[in-house]
Structure formats: structure tokens, C-alpha cells
Amino acid sequence: MSTSVIAADVVYGLTAGRAWSLVGAALGLFGVVYGLLALTRRRSGVVAVASGVAGAAVGVLVVLMAKGGPGTGYGIVGGYVSLVVGVAAAVLGGLAMRRGARVAAPRAE
């Protein structure tokens, strides 16, 4: 007699955790795009920093609230993705702000 194990913990639909991790990843991705534009077109990177920090914060909250690992529907993988993308957006925005401050600063002669 053989016994088969059915994985009842695997969830395939869009859950609240997955939806929040998608929101965080979208905020981070927006920040990355805006940060790259700020670097190339000499714009302020404040928007990139703000959206990156928001995306990273959402990612941290999703990871902290998850009660299971990947495949359980809590969005932990997306939480880690939004955390990484949000930090990247904040760094790009910070670089753009630093470049803008360096260009705008008067030089001592």
C-alpha cells in the first residue's frame, strides 16, 4: 500500500500578500526608471528616492508578515524582489541628487 502526499499548502491565485508585493515592486520599478532618467537628463532624483523607499518598505512589511515560504501565497518572493528593486531605486535617486548638487555648487576660485 502506497501513500501519496498532496501539497495542500500551495496557492496559485492572487492573494493579498502577492498583491502587496506587486505594489512594492511597481513602486520600486517606477523609482528605478525615474532614477535612470534623472541620471541621464540631469533631473532631481527625489521622486526616485521616495518611490524606492516606499517600495522597499512595502517589501519589508510583506516579508515580515509572511507566515510561510515560497508557494504558500504570502508573497515572500515578491517581497524580497520589491525590497531589492526599491533599494536600487533609492540608490539611483541618491546618485542623481548628488550629481545635481555637485553641478549646482559654486566653485571656489
C-alpha contacts under 8 A as a table, 3 or more apart, distances in Angstrom:
res1	aa1	res2	aa2	distance
7	A	10	V	6.13
9	D	71	G	7.68
9	D	72	T	5.71
10	V	71	G	5.31
10	V	72	T	5.08
10	V	73	G	7.18
11	V	71	G	6.23
11	V	72	T	5.59
11	V	73	G	5.32
12	Y	71	G	7.80
12	Y	73	G	7.36
13	G	73	G	7.68
14	L	18	R	6.05
14	L	19	A	6.53
14	L	73	G	7.61
15	T	18	R	5.24
15	T	19	A	6.13
15	T	73	G	5.95
15	T	74	Y	7.04
15	T	75	G	7.78
16	A	19	A	5.01
16	A	20	W	6.17
16	A	74	Y	7.36
16	A	75	G	7.99
17	G	20	W	5.24
17	G	21	S	6.19
17	G	62	V	6.35
17	G	66	A	7.57
17	G	73	G	6.69
17	G	74	Y	4.55
17	G	75	G	4.61
17	G	76	I	7.58
18	R	21	S	5.06
18	R	22	L	6.18
18	R	73	G	6.62
18	R	74	Y	6.12
18	R	75	G	4.10
18	R	76	I	7.73
18	R	78	G	6.67
19	A	22	L	5.07
19	A	23	V	6.33
19	A	75	G	7.64
20	W	23	V	4.96
20	W	24	G	6.24
20	W	58	V	7.12
20	W	62	V	7.02
20	W	75	G	7.72
21	S	24	G	5.03
21	S	25	A	6.10
21	S	58	V	6.96
21	S	59	G	6.10
21	S	62	V	6.47
21	S	75	G	6.01
21	S	76	I	7.71
21	S	78	G	4.90
21	S	79	G	4.87
21	S	81	V	7.99
21	S	82	S	6.39
22	L	25	A	5.02
22	L	26	A	6.02
22	L	78	G	6.59
22	L	82	S	7.52
23	V	26	A	5.10
23	V	27	L	6.23
23	V	55	G	7.49
23	V	58	V	7.80
24	G	27	L	5.14
24	G	28	G	6.18
24	G	54	A	7.20
24	G	55	G	4.13
24	G	56	A	6.75
24	G	57	A	7.78
24	G	58	V	5.21
24	G	59	G	5.84
24	G	79	G	7.37
24	G	82	S	5.12
24	G	83	L	7.64
24	G	86	G	7.66
25	A	28	G	5.01
25	A	29	L	5.97
25	A	55	G	6.14
25	A	59	G	7.75
25	A	78	G	7.25
25	A	79	G	7.79
25	A	81	V	6.58
25	A	82	S	4.05
25	A	83	L	7.64
25	A	85	V	6.64
25	A	86	G	7.23
26	A	29	L	5.03
26	A	30	F	6.07
26	A	55	G	7.46
26	A	82	S	7.73
27	L	30	F	5.17
27	L	31	G	6.23
27	L	51	S	5.46
27	L	52	G	6.53
27	L	54	A	6.91
27	L	55	G	4.98
27	L	86	G	7.26
28	G	31	G	4.96
28	G	32	V	6.20
28	G	51	S	6.08
28	G	52	G	4.83
28	G	53	V	7.89
28	G	54	A	7.61
28	G	55	G	4.85
28	G	56	A	7.12
28	G	82	S	6.22
28	G	83	L	7.93
28	G	85	V	5.10
28	G	86	G	4.14
28	G	87	V	7.71
28	G	88	A	7.78
28	G	89	A	5.96
29	L	32	V	5.01
29	L	33	V	6.24
29	L	85	V	6.39
29	L	86	G	7.30
29	L	89	A	7.27
30	F	33	V	5.24
30	F	34	Y	6.10
30	F	48	A	7.45
30	F	51	S	7.09
31	G	34	Y	5.08
31	G	35	G	5.79
31	G	47	V	6.94
31	G	48	A	4.11
31	G	49	V	6.82
31	G	50	A	7.71
31	G	51	S	5.21
31	G	52	G	5.27
31	G	86	G	7.18
31	G	89	A	4.79
31	G	90	A	7.20
31	G	93	G	7.62
32	V	35	G	4.98
32	V	36	L	6.13
32	V	48	A	6.56
32	V	52	G	7.48
32	V	85	V	7.35
32	V	86	G	7.73
32	V	88	A	6.66
32	V	89	A	4.25
32	V	90	A	7.82
32	V	92	L	6.78
32	V	93	G	7.91
33	V	36	L	5.23
33	V	37	L	6.25
33	V	48	A	7.96
33	V	89	A	7.88
34	Y	37	L	4.98
34	Y	38	A	5.99
34	Y	45	G	7.47
34	Y	47	V	7.26
34	Y	48	A	5.55
34	Y	93	G	7.84
35	G	38	A	4.93
35	G	39	L	6.19
35	G	45	G	5.87
35	G	47	V	7.92
35	G	48	A	5.07
35	G	49	V	7.83
35	G	89	A	6.23
35	G	90	A	7.91
35	G	92	L	5.03
35	G	93	G	4.76
35	G	96	A	6.83
36	L	39	L	5.10
36	L	40	T	6.26
36	L	92	L	6.72
36	L	93	G	7.95
37	L	40	T	5.19
37	L	41	R	5.76
37	L	42	R	7.82
37	L	43	R	7.42
38	A	41	R	5.36
38	A	42	R	5.32
38	A	43	R	4.39
38	A	44	S	5.93
38	A	45	G	5.71
38	A	93	G	7.28
38	A	96	A	5.82
39	L	42	R	5.61
39	L	43	R	6.92
39	L	45	G	7.88
39	L	92	L	7.63
39	L	93	G	7.94
39	L	95	L	7.46
39	L	96	A	5.01
39	L	99	R	7.90
42	R	96	A	7.30
42	R	100	G	6.72
43	R	96	A	7.29
43	R	100	G	7.42
44	S	47	V	7.52
44	S	93	G	7.74
44	S	96	A	6.42
44	S	97	M	5.74
44	S	100	G	6.87
45	G	48	A	5.20
45	G	49	V	6.26
45	G	92	L	7.57
45	G	93	G	4.15
45	G	94	G	6.35
45	G	95	L	7.68
45	G	96	A	5.17
45	G	97	M	5.15
46	V	49	V	5.13
46	V	50	A	6.11
46	V	93	G	6.25
46	V	94	G	7.69
46	V	97	M	7.07
47	V	50	A	5.12
47	V	51	S	6.08
47	V	93	G	7.39
48	A	51	S	5.35
48	A	52	G	5.85
48	A	89	A	5.78
48	A	90	A	6.01
48	A	92	L	7.21
48	A	93	G	4.78
49	V	52	G	5.06
49	V	53	V	6.04
49	V	89	A	6.25
49	V	90	A	4.09
49	V	91	V	7.19
49	V	92	L	7.57
49	V	93	G	4.85
49	V	94	G	6.44
50	A	53	V	5.26
50	A	54	A	6.17
50	A	90	A	7.16
51	S	54	A	4.98
51	S	55	G	6.01
51	S	86	G	7.29
51	S	89	A	7.46
51	S	90	A	7.57
52	G	55	G	5.09
52	G	56	A	6.07
52	G	85	V	7.32
52	G	86	G	3.97
52	G	87	V	5.91
52	G	88	A	7.19
52	G	89	A	4.70
52	G	90	A	4.69
53	V	56	A	5.08
53	V	57	A	6.01
53	V	86	G	5.92
53	V	87	V	6.78
53	V	89	A	7.89
53	V	90	A	6.14
54	A	57	A	5.06
54	A	58	V	6.22
54	A	86	G	7.25
55	G	58	V	5.18
55	G	59	G	6.19
55	G	82	S	5.90
55	G	83	L	6.52
55	G	85	V	7.59
55	G	86	G	4.85
56	A	59	G	4.94
56	A	60	V	6.16
56	A	82	S	5.90
56	A	83	L	4.12
56	A	84	V	7.01
56	A	85	V	7.32
56	A	86	G	4.46
56	A	87	V	6.10
57	A	60	V	5.09
57	A	61	L	6.23
57	A	83	L	7.15
58	V	61	L	5.11
58	V	62	V	6.17
58	V	79	G	7.36
58	V	82	S	7.44
58	V	83	L	7.53
59	G	62	V	5.15
59	G	63	V	6.19
59	G	78	G	7.46
59	G	79	G	4.12
59	G	80	Y	6.03
59	G	81	V	7.40
59	G	82	S	5.08
59	G	83	L	4.67
60	V	63	V	5.17
60	V	64	L	6.06
60	V	79	G	6.59
60	V	80	Y	7.53
60	V	83	L	6.36
61	L	64	L	5.10
61	L	65	M	6.03
61	L	79	G	7.82
62	V	65	M	5.23
62	V	66	A	6.08
62	V	74	Y	7.64
62	V	75	G	6.78
62	V	76	I	6.41
62	V	79	G	5.33
63	V	66	A	5.32
63	V	75	G	7.61
63	V	76	I	5.22
63	V	79	G	5.46
63	V	80	Y	6.87
65	M	74	Y	7.99
66	A	69	G	7.57
66	A	74	Y	5.20
66	A	75	G	7.11
66	A	76	I	6.12
67	K	74	Y	6.91
68	G	72	T	5.83
68	G	74	Y	6.64
68	G	76	I	7.83
69	G	72	T	6.03
69	G	74	Y	7.63
69	G	76	I	6.55
70	P	73	G	7.43
70	P	74	Y	7.77
70	P	75	G	7.37
70	P	76	I	6.25
70	P	77	V	6.20
71	G	74	Y	7.78
72	T	75	G	7.78
75	G	78	G	5.29
75	G	79	G	6.01
76	I	79	G	4.86
76	I	80	Y	6.33
77	V	80	Y	5.25
77	V	81	V	6.31
78	G	81	V	4.86
78	G	82	S	6.02
79	G	82	S	5.19
79	G	83	L	6.10
80	Y	83	L	4.98
80	Y	84	V	6.28
81	V	84	V	5.27
81	V	85	V	6.12
82	S	85	V	5.11
82	S	86	G	5.74
83	L	86	G	5.17
83	L	87	V	6.24
84	V	87	V	5.25
84	V	88	A	6.25
85	V	88	A	5.02
85	V	89	A	6.19
86	G	89	A	5.07
86	G	90	A	6.24
87	V	90	A	5.06
87	V	91	V	6.19
88	A	91	V	5.13
88	A	92	L	6.20
89	A	92	L	5.13
89	A	93	G	6.09
90	A	93	G	5.09
90	A	94	G	6.02
91	V	94	G	4.99
91	V	95	L	6.15
92	L	95	L	5.09
92	L	96	A	6.24
93	G	96	A	5.04
93	G	97	M	6.15
94	G	97	M	5.03
94	G	98	R	6.08
95	L	98	R	5.04
95	L	99	R	6.12
96	A	99	R	5.12
96	A	100	G	6.15
97	M	100	G	5.04
97	M	101	A	6.13
98	R	101	A	5.10
98	R	102	R	6.14
99	R	102	R	5.10
99	R	103	V	6.23
100	G	103	V	5.19
100	G	104	A	6.11
101	A	104	A	5.15
101	A	105	A	5.98
102	R	105	A	5.36
